[in-house]
């Protein structure tokens, strides 16, 4: 492999911000002189930006369909599935609405924040509600999972449906309420080098690091499941 140098820009799902920042730090330490720059956001938005020509080197998506649009447009090489995430209810530490189970989110008095429907965390949440046969009417629909969780930490809502990893990363700022396995839903994360990369060797090396045991260790510690 040629000596790695320069920098790459990685477009990644907002729910990957903590773990990918750690992975990038380790990657940079392992390869002196390289830099990884991130643009975190909703996978659907990032996919659209890539297909519209936004300069980037790697794409990590929180839902296969968003990666598929980029691959089918010829803007990414074959994608690799590297992690799986499940949903959880996040409430403020005091839990003022006394939420104890998923069905409580359907109560008219409960203020709920969700991701927008086109965003992976929003689409996955709807699958959970469909599985549980409940109707949840959110008071706000947010652009990505981080802004959805922020509504809870700021005390603006009684609950949000976010990823297990986001609840874990928030620490004492929120309390997580488990969603039963028989109605819960998950989303698979995939990563690919983009065909328009200005630094393809470095981009490929970063993808390799994310999917390596070192990368998987960071993801596992953050609460992600390993793909089967």
C-alpha positions in Angstrom: 0.0 0.0 0.0 1.3 3.5 -0.8 2.1 5.8 2.1 -1.0 7.5 3.2 -1.0 11.3 3.3 -3.3 14.3 3.2 -6.9 14.5 4.3 -10.4 13.0 3.6 -13.9 14.2 4.2 -16.3 11.7 5.7 -20.0 12.2 5.4 -21.6 10.2 8.3 -24.9 9.7 10.0 -25.3 11.9 13.1 -25.6 8.9 15.3 -22.0 8.0 14.5 -20.5 11.3 15.7 -19.1 10.0 19.0 -17.8 6.7 17.8 -16.4 7.9 14.5 -14.6 10.8 16.2 -12.9 8.3 18.4 -12.1 6.0 15.4 -10.7 8.9 13.4 -8.4 9.9 16.3 -7.0 6.4 16.5 -6.7 6.3 12.7 -4.8 9.5 12.6 -2.5 8.3 15.4 -1.8 5.2 13.4 -1.0 7.2 10.2 1.1 10.2 11.0 0.3 13.3 8.8 -3.3 12.3 7.8 -6.5 14.1 8.7 -10.1 13.0 8.8 -12.7 15.7 8.5 -16.4 15.0 9.3 -19.7 16.2 8.1 -22.4 14.6 10.4 -26.0 14.8 9.6 -29.1 12.9 8.5 -28.2 10.1 6.1 -30.9 11.0 3.7 -29.6 14.6 3.5 -26.0 13.5 3.1 -26.9 11.1 0.3 -28.7 13.8 -1.6 -25.7 16.1 -1.1 -23.3 13.5 -2.5 -25.5 12.8 -5.5 -25.6 16.5 -6.2 -21.8 16.7 -6.3 -20.8 17.6 -2.8 -17.1 16.9 -2.4 -16.5 13.9 -0.1 -14.4 10.8 0.2 -16.4 8.4 2.3 -20.1 7.9 3.1 -21.3 6.1 6.2 -25.1 5.7 6.2 -27.6 4.8 8.9 -29.9 3.1 6.5 -29.3 0.9 3.5 -31.7 2.7 1.2 -29.7 6.0 1.5 -26.5 4.2 0.6 -28.2 2.4 -2.2 -29.2 5.7 -3.9 -25.5 6.8 -3.9 -24.3 3.4 -5.2 -26.9 3.2 -7.9 -26.0 6.8 -9.0 -22.4 5.6 -9.5 -21.1 7.8 -6.7 -19.9 5.0 -4.3 -18.3 1.6 -4.6 -19.7 -1.5 -3.0 -20.8 -0.8 0.5 -20.0 -2.8 3.6 -22.4 -3.2 6.5 -20.4 -2.5 9.7 -22.9 -1.9 12.5 -26.5 -2.3 13.7 -28.4 0.0 16.0 -31.7 -0.3 17.8 -34.2 2.2 19.2 -34.8 3.3 22.8 -37.0 5.9 24.5 -35.1 8.8 26.1 -36.7 10.8 28.9 -35.4 13.5 31.2 -33.9 12.2 34.4 -36.9 13.3 36.5 -39.3 11.7 33.9 -42.0 14.3 34.5 -44.6 12.6 32.3 -44.0 9.3 34.2 -43.3 7.3 31.0 -42.8 3.6 31.8 -43.5 1.9 28.5 -43.8 2.4 24.8 -47.6 2.7 24.8 -47.3 5.8 27.1 -46.0 7.8 24.1 -49.4 7.6 22.5 -51.1 9.5 25.3 -52.3 13.0 24.2 -50.7 14.7 27.2 -47.2 13.4 26.4 -44.9 15.6 24.3 -42.8 13.5 22.0 -39.9 14.4 19.7 -39.2 12.2 16.7 -36.9 12.3 13.7 -38.4 13.3 10.4 -39.9 10.4 8.4 -37.3 10.5 5.7 -34.5 10.2 8.3 -33.5 6.7 9.3 -34.3 7.2 13.0 -37.8 8.5 12.0 -38.5 5.7 9.6 -37.3 3.1 12.1 -39.5 4.7 14.9 -42.5 4.4 12.6 -41.8 0.7 12.2 -41.8 0.3 16.0 -45.1 2.1 16.3 -46.6 -0.1 13.5 -45.3 -3.2 15.3 -46.8 -2.1 18.6 -50.0 -1.0 16.9 -50.0 2.5 18.4 -50.3 6.0 17.0 -47.8 8.6 18.3 -48.4 12.2 17.4 -45.1 14.1 17.9 -45.0 17.8 18.9 -41.8 18.2 16.8 -40.0 16.4 13.9 -36.3 17.0 13.9 -33.7 16.8 11.1 -31.5 14.1 12.8 -31.2 12.0 15.9 -28.9 14.4 17.7 -31.4 17.3 17.5 -34.2 15.0 18.5 -32.3 13.9 21.6 -31.5 17.6 22.4 -35.2 18.3 22.8 -35.1 16.0 25.8 -31.9 17.3 27.3 -33.2 20.9 27.0 -36.5 19.9 28.7 -38.6 20.8 25.7 -40.3 17.4 25.4 -41.3 14.6 27.7 -39.7 11.9 25.5 -37.9 11.1 22.3 -37.3 7.9 20.3 -33.7 7.7 19.5 -31.0 5.1 19.1 -29.6 3.0 22.0 -26.2 4.5 21.3 -27.5 8.1 21.7 -29.0 7.3 25.1 -25.7 5.7 26.2 -23.7 8.7 24.9 -25.9 11.2 26.8 -25.0 9.7 30.1 -26.8 11.2 33.1 -28.6 13.8 30.9 -31.3 11.3 30.0 -32.8 8.0 31.2 -33.4 5.2 28.7 -36.6 3.2 28.6 -36.2 -0.1 26.8 -38.4 -1.0 23.9 -39.4 -4.7 24.0 -37.6 -6.8 21.4 -40.8 -8.1 19.9 -41.8 -4.7 18.7 -38.4 -2.9 18.4 -36.7 -2.3 15.1 -33.1 -1.8 14.0 -31.2 -0.2 11.2 -28.0 -1.3 9.6 -25.1 1.0 8.9 -23.0 0.8 5.8 -19.9 2.5 4.6 -18.3 3.0 1.2 -15.5 4.9 -0.5 -16.9 7.5 -2.9 -15.9 7.3 -6.5 -15.2 11.0 -6.6 -12.7 10.9 -3.8 -9.7 13.1 -4.3 -7.7 10.8 -2.0 -8.9 7.2 -2.8 -6.1 5.4 -1.0 -6.7 7.2 2.3 -10.5 6.8 1.9 -10.1 3.1 1.4 -7.8 2.8 4.4 -10.3 4.6 6.6 -13.1 2.3 5.4 -10.8 -0.6 6.2 -10.1 0.7 9.7 -13.8 1.2 10.5 -14.5 -2.4 9.6 -11.4 -3.8 11.3 -11.4 -5.3 14.9 -10.1 -1.9 16.2 -13.0 0.0 14.7 -15.6 -2.6 15.7 -14.3 -2.4 19.3 -15.1 1.3 19.4 -18.5 0.8 17.9 -19.3 -2.0 20.3 -18.3 0.1 23.3 -20.6 2.8 22.0 -23.6 0.4 22.1 -23.7 -0.7 18.4 -24.4 -4.3 17.6 -22.2 -6.3 15.2 -23.9 -7.3 12.0 -24.7 -11.0 11.7 
